[in-house]
Amino acid sequence: MSVLVLGGYGTVGAHLVRLLRAEGVTTHAAGRDPARADRVVDLRDIAGVDAALAGATVVVNCAGAEDIRLARACAGRGIVFVDISATSNYVQALEDLDGPVVLGVGLAPGLTTLLAVDALTHRRGPVDIMIGLGSGETHGPAATAWTYQLLGRRFPDADGTSVRNFTGRQRFSTPADAAYRPFPALRADFADQHRLTREFGVPVRTYLRLDSQLATLGLAALTWAPALQSLAPAHMPGSSDRWVALARAADGSTRAASGRGQSLATAVIAAITVRALIRNPVSAPTWIHQLLELDDIGHDPLAADIRFDRS
């Protein structure tokens, strides 16, 4: 197997390249900077991507580029395209491709998906997903842009109503070692809630909060005035790099995971997924929960720094 990591020297990609190489997987970092990239590629020029794909059996998109033509170029050559995007419309377009694509690889979707599926497997009924991100971590520009592009936008809820991002507060109890003070999370349009609602026939809803209450309230305010996003500070006082993800079933039971460093955790999930593809190749669009179970992550040495909790 030869893996090409798009954005291979970015905040997630650099971790992924390091992890895969340590596992003995031939891995190339791709990007525009010839000083840092093993293969120089400008993803804005889809026609020029062909040379970078030579010899690759798996392409992992850590670049934040959401261009369906890129995925189609890989899938059309039989190259497995692994994407970590959370954008609902883009992910739904990937689901419709004819070829090997793996969807929902990362923290959310990804780990949140596996937590929710584990909850649904044991207790059928509505599930609420919450992802808490550390606002003290330095995120890549793509992650920041993704959060802000949700401001003011609406998405369809499980019951068919329309929901504005960063409204609809809901309080969740988090594991003690996650070090997250209790305050409400906000609805946010992560792609796995739609997929799981369709697949399991029960409402699955996703919520987002930051470790800083002030930063979370800032998102709630900016969703009504998205043009003011430039006023938001890059970091909030008292914030950290701690993250937490959980799925809460209808009976109140939860599956949770927590750790430090969102970018590293995303890379860990991606690396475990790539290794799973070595054992179980795919030929059609496949979600992470069709390839892995929650225990596959929990028992993997790569995820040793992720703490899991069932209650």
Phi, psi and omega in degrees: 000137175235125186250131174251122182255109176285131189073037190287356174239017178273190187295324176265316186301320181297319176298316183296316178302315180297316182295315183292319178297323178295335178273001179084015180269128177296118188224134179240134176270129181244143178179182185277339186272109182296340179284339184241342185266141170286326176229121183278126180210139175251108185290351175284345179247086184299325181296335182267006183280336188309314183299323180291334183279350185303125177083353182282138172256336177223135173242126177251122183269098176253010188272349183081000178285123180246067182245111184299336179294329178293313178297320180295322179297321179288308184300325180293340178260005182078012178273128180291126180255115181254124185237139181255013183291150175251001186286120190299310184297319180294316180297321178296325176293322177296325180297335184269358181289154176258096181153179184282110180225137175243127189247154173069050183250112181156210177277308181212107357291171179129262178297320177300323179297314181293323176298316181293318180296321177298319178294318181292329181293326184264332183215099181293139180146177181304145178228133174255130177255137174231132174241125177247126185245145179282115182282000176268352180279144175278109181265157176292162181300328181294319180294318178295315180298323181297316180297314183289333180288347175282340185304127176080349183273154179247158176216156181284132178276173182298332181266008177092352178283167181258132183241133173276133177305143176066036169233190175062065186295143178215136182262138179232144172269126182254157178302146184301322184284355175284342177058042177250117178294145183286118166200162191294152170259166186239148177298140178211148189272081171266142191294330187291335179298324180288316180298313183290326176299316179293317187288319186260351176070022177227155180295128172236122186233139183250139180235150179233141169216162173252166181289344176262124178296323180297319179293322178294316177297328177297319176297319179298325179282317184292337180295341176266349178214065187299339180294344183268011185299335180294344180277349183286130179290154181292325181223149180253142177302137178081000181275168186216190177257017181281140177232159176213144176225139179208157173235126182248120180282173184297331180274005178092350178291150184227153165241129186224156174217148181208161180181197180232136178088093180299318183295316178295316180297321177299317179295322178299313179298319180295318180295319178295323178295315179299318178297323178296327179292333176296320181279324186227081179298151178245156180234359183214166178307128187222129175276158184302325183285351173271353182246328185225157170247165181304318181294335176297325176284313184298331183261002183272131180302332178297334182261025184299333182270001176265128181263132181246149183212134172238131180213000000 
